[in-house]
Amino acid sequence: MPSLPRVISIVMGGGRGSRLYPLTKDRCKPAVPLAGNYRLVDIPISNCLNSGFNQIFVLTQFNTASLHKHIQQTYKFDGFGRGFVDILAAEQTGDKESWYQGTADAVRQNLHHYDLKDDDIVLILSGDQLYRLDFEELARQHVESAADVTIAAKALPSDQVSALGVMRVNPELRIVEFAEKPKDPAVIASFVLNGPARSRLSDKSGRDYCLASMGIYMFTGRVMREALADAGQTDFGKEVIPALLGSRRMMAYVFDGYWEDIGTVGSFWECNLSLTDPVPPFDFFDGQNPVYTHARFLPPAKLNGARVSRVLMADGAIVDDAELSRCVIGVRSVVRAGSRLENVVMMGADFFERPHDLARNHSLGLPDFGIGPGCFIRNAIVDKNARIGANCRLAPTGLPEKWENESLYVRDGVIVVKKGAVVAPNTVVGE
């Protein structure tokens, strides 16, 4: 099998993540914890490494400290493999004073860092999606089809594509029409798959499907440089891709596996809880394609009389005589006796509290990290380093969307305990 050209992977990590607020109040989207042990950015980086692509740039801009620390602690390579994960933070120079204006602008502003050759391949990735994809297979299709641009695409029900780019392809998978985030039902209907393309889907019902962009783009180096020459085009999906359509050979790579765009609090919560299913839609236990993350060297999780059902529990967690149902319990989480958790994503803590820390907390009237005794929490996300006192009852039931106070938020029907929040004992929120 012939070798591929050099592949440069670029992970977009600079978005504000406003729809994931308050999880993105103090961190960018790719740094949000996932599945107890991981961060969202671990997914695209691990897909690259498992595909044999180890020259990776991560572009960052907003609330970057947590993400930078994680990447620096996690992705270290020996000096002989020529691999790296480099962080390229937005910067002001003598030639420009503006921050990244969009995905394409972010890549453009860093072109001088890539040492890009005409025959290189550039892989553009989002930092907030959950999927497993062999990028080597994508790259081989890109080369064999003589594509200038290849877009990874997934068939989705037509009522789920209004927030994505949709495309029409010919029998050889060349893209002949593209629309970014169409809202008009008539436009969406015009992109519904039919004929041989529809018959290839596993769903044989009469449901309408469209071919949607996954936000994963592959460019030939020369085409990438030429496409970014127009500084007025700041976003790949809205401007660069439509501008290239018709003038460049643009192909679709059809992906038929699990893919979730984690764009909202609700989708983040549901995505995490789905991992507790007996057969989860995404397999973190795949030893052939591991998801890499920071090695914390923590002790195993400890259960002291706990009763659990469908629970994913990370290293260093301690659960006393409590009852947990459909929960994700993050690193160094503590759940104390008599508490009951239902449909809860708990992110844990950044460190274990020592005896002198506990003594100081008690002198200040602060609860300890984690969830105190006798609490009932349902349909919730508990962010890192939160302190929930004894006998609290927290649920979103009966609360309006966008309700909030200094420590708690309701978003997408989920109650969120913000990072570092202190919830006083006996607090009752929701029905």
N, C-alpha and C positions, 0 to 999 in steps of 0.2 A: 504494500500500500504506500503510495507516494507521500512524502512528508508535506505538511502544511506550511504556508508562509508563517512568519512571525505574527502572533496574535496578541494585541494589546487590549486588555479589559479595563473598562472605565465604569465604576459604580457611582451613580448619582446619589450623593448623600447630603445635598444642600438644602432640601425643601424645609419650609417652616412646619409643615404637618399640622396646619390649623384645624383640620377635621379630626385629628387625634387628640386635641387639647381636652383635658389638662395633662395627658400623658407626655405631651411635648412642651409643657411649660418650661422645664429646665433641661430638656435634651432634644436633639433632633430625632426625626422619625427612625432612621436606621439604628439608633442607639436604644430604642425601646426594648425592654426585656421580652423574650419569647419562650414559651414552653418550659419555664422554670430555670433552665440552665443557660439559655442562649440570648443573643441580641439579633434583631432583624437583619443587620448587616452580615451576620454569619452565613446567611442563606446564599446570597449571590457569590460571596467570596468562596464558600465551600464548593458550590457548583463549578466555579472556575478551576479550583485546585483539583477536584475530582475528574475534570475533563483534561487535565494536563496543561492548563494555562496558568502560569504562575507569575506573569508580569501584569500587576494590577494597580490601578490608580483609583483612589477614593476621593471624589470632589466634595468638599464640605463648605458650609457657610454659616448656618444658624445654630446656636447652642451646641458647640462642637466639643467641649471639653470631655464629656463622658464618652463620646464616640472615639475621639483621639486616644484617650487612655486605654480603651478596650482594644483597639487595633494594635497599638504599640505593645501591649502586654501579650497579645495572642499570636500575631503573625510574624514569626521570626524565622529566617531562612539561613542555611549555612552559606558560606562564601563560594561554593563550587557549583551551585545549581542555577545561578543567575536569576533566582526568583526574588520577588519583593511585593509587598503591599505598601505603596506610598500614599501618604495623605497630601492632597493639594488643596489647601484652604484658600478661600477667596482673599485676594490681596489687592491693595491699591499700589500702583506704580507711577512712574513719571509719565507713562503714556495713557493711563486710564485711572479714573477715580471711582468708577461705579462698581457695585457688587454684581454677582451673576444675575442676569435678567431672565434666565430660563435655562432649560437643559442644554440647548445647542450653544447658547452664549457661554455657559460654564465650560463646555468642551473647547470652544474656540479660544477662550482666554488662557487656556493651558496648553495650546498646541505646541508651544516651544519646549514643553517639558517631555513630550512623548518621543522625540527623535523619530518622527514618522516618515517611513519610506513609502513610495508609490505602491509597492507590492504587499505591504503589510495589511493585516486585517484588524479592524477596530471593532470591538464588541462593546456596545453601550447597554448598561444594565440599571434597573431601578434598585433602590436600597430598601424597599418595603414590601416585598412579595414573598410568598411561601410556595415553593415548587422544587422539583428536582429535574434537571434537564442536562443532557449530555451535549455540551457546547462543541465538542469535537465533531459530532454528527452534524450539527448546524453548520459548522465551518466547512465541512466536506461538501455539503449540498451547495453552499455558497460558491465554492471554487468550481465544482463540477458543472453547475448551471451557468457559469460565467456571469454571475450576478454582480452588479455594482452595489446594490443594497439588498439585504435580506431582512425581512421582518418576521419574528416569531409570532405565530397566530394561533388562537384557540377558538373552536366553535362554541359559542355560548347562546343560550336562549335569547331571542330578539328583545325581550323585555328587560334584559340585564346589560345592554351594551351602550346605553345613552351616555355613560361616563367614560367610554373608551373610543379608540379609533376603530372604524370598521372598514373592511375592504372587500372588493370583488376580484376574483382571480379567474384566469382562463384555464383550460385543461392541463397546461404545463406548470401551473401555479404562479404564473406571472401576474402581478397585481395590475389591474387595468382601471380601477377606480378606488378612491380612498376618501373617507369623511371622518373628521375628528370630532368626537363627542356629539353625534347627531341627536337633536331633541325632537325634530319633526317626525311623527309616526310614519308619515308617508315616505320620508327619506330612509328611515330604518327598514321599512317594508321592502324598499327597492334593493336592499342588500341581503335579503333572506336567501339562504342557500337552497339550491334546487338541482335537480338532475344528478349526474354522477357524483358531484361533490357532496350532496346531501346523503346519498346512499352509502357513503363510506363511514358515516357516523354510527356509533354503537347504539344510539337511541333511535329505534325504528318507529316511534310514535309519530303522530302528525305535528308535533310541536315545531314551531319555526325557530331556526338557528341562523346566526350571522357569524362570519369569521372576524374575530376581534383581535386587535393588536395587543400583545402582552407588554408592550413598552420595552421590548428587547430588540435592538437593532444591530445589524452587522454591516459595516461599510468596508469597501476596499480603500486603502490609504489615500490614493490619489483622489478618489471621488469624495472622500470625507473632507479633504483639504479644500477642494473646489466648492463643495456644498456649503462650507462655512465661510466662504469668501465674502458673502453678503452679510455685513454686520447687522442689518435690519431684521434678519431672521433669527429670532432668539429661542425658539422652541422646536424640537424635532417633530412632534406630532401635529402641531398647529401650522407650521410654516415650512420647515425643511423638507419633510416627506412629500406633502402636496406639491411643492415646487419642483421636485425631482421626477414626479410621476409623468410618464410619457417620454421624458428626455433621457432617462437612464433605465437600465434593465433592473427592475425591482421585483424580487421574488418573495413568496411567502413560504415559511417553514411551518408546517402544520403540526402542532403539539397536541397530543391526546391524553396527557396525564393530568394530575391534580395541579391546579394553579389558583392561588387566592391573592387578590390585590388587597392588602391590609390598609385601607384608607380611612376608616372611621373607627370610633370607639366600639360601636356595635360589631363590626366585622372583626376587629381585633379580639374582642371577648369571645365571640362565637368560634373563631378560628382556634383559639387556645383550648376552649372546652371540647371541641371536636377531637382533639388529640387524646382525650380520655376514653374515646369509644373503644369497644373491644377490638375492632379492626379500624384504626384511625385512617383518615384519608391521606395523611402524610406520615411516612414511616421514619421516625428518628432512630429506629433500631436497625437500619440497613448498614451492616458492617462493611459492605463493598463501597458504599458512597457515604461516608460519615459526614455529619455536620460538625465542623470544627468550632471551638470556642476557647475562651480563656481557661487554662488549667489552674484551678483555685486550690487544689490539694486540701479539700475539706473532708471531714469525716462523713460517713454515710448517714442518711436520714435516720431519725430515732423516733419510734412510736411507743408510747407508754400507755397501753390500754386503749388506744384509739380504735374507733370503728370507721372503716373507710370503704367507699364504693366508688369505683371509677375515678381514681385519684392519680395524678401524675405528681411525683414528689422529687424535688431536687436535693442535691447534696447539702448536708449541714442543717436540714430542717428538723425541728423538734415538735412533735405533736403529742400532747398529754391526753388525758382521758376525755377526748372530744369526738364529735361525729362529723364526718366529712362526706359529702355526696357530690360527685361531678365537680372536682376542683383541681386546679393547677397550683401547687405550692412551691414557691421559688426558693432560691438559695438562702440559707440561714433564717428561714421563716420560723416563727414560734407561735403555736396555737395552744392556749392553756385549757385546763380542765373545765368540763361542763359547757364548752362552746359548741355551737352547731353551725356549719357552713354548707350552703347549697349554691351551686353554680357560681363559684368564686375563683377568680384569678388573683393569686397573691404573689407579689414579686419578691418579697423577702427583704433582706437588709444587706448593707455594704460591709458590715463587720459584726462580730459577736460582742455583746456588751459584757464587760468584766465586772467583778463584784464591786469595784470602786465606782464604776459607771452607774450601776444599779443604785448604790447608796446615794450618789449625787442626784439621780433622777427622783428618788423618793423624797429627798430633802426639798426638792423643788416642786414636788407635787405632780411630777410627770409619770405617766404610765410607762412601762417597759416597751421596747420594740415588740411588734407583733400584735396579736389579738389576746386580750385579757380573758379571765375566766368568766363563764356564764354568758357569753355573747351569742347572739343569733344574727347571722349575716347571710343575705340572699341576693343573687343576681348582682354581683359586685366585682369591681377591680380594686384591690388594695395595693397601691403603689409602694415603692421602696421606702424603708425607714419610717413607715407610719406607726403611730402608737395609739392603739385603741384600748381604752380603759375597760374595766370590768362591767358586765351586765348591760352592754350596749346592744341595741336592736337597730340594724341598718338594712334598708331595702328601698328600692325605687317606687314600690307600689303606692299609688295615690299622689305621687309628686309630679308636677308638670315638667315637660321637657325644658332643659336649660336652667332648671332650678339649681341654686348653689348657695353655699355659705363659705366661710373662711377655710373650711377643711374638706367639704364634700361637694360633689357635682353630680348632676344627672344628665347623661348624654346617651341618646339612642336607647332609652329604657334601661340603662345600667347605672347603678350608683358607683361613683369613683371616689375613693379616698386618696387625696392627692399625695404626692411624694413628701415625706417628712411631716405629714399632718399629725396633729394631736387631737384625738377625740376623747372628750372627758368621760369618766365613768357614768353609767346610767343614761347615756344619750340615746334617745329614741327618734329615729328619722324614718318616715314611710310607715305604711300600715303593716 
